[in-house]
Amino acid sequence: MKLDELKISIAKMGEDELREFILENRRAQTRYKETMAIASPKRASIVPTSGRSKEELLQATLKNIDPEIIKKILKDKGII
């Protein structure tokens, strides 16, 4: 539906139809936000390097990464 058609349709709506339209629009916005939250990649946090060995830094970094992401990477690389 084009914007001009939407304006005409909204102008012709009664109060009940307009309320239902607004509620459905809010539901759609909520679904969109939830979908985008799931779809957006999670970032690993930066771990300070003060006096730590490489192994300790790696372990600290891996603790901050979502386990599902690690599993996916390992499967993609053919390790598991």
Protein Blocks (a to p, Z undefined) as FASTA:
>chain_A
ZZklmmmmmmmpcfklmmmmmmmmmmmmmmmmmmmmmmpccddddddfehpafklmmmmm
mmmpcfklmmmmmmmnomZZ
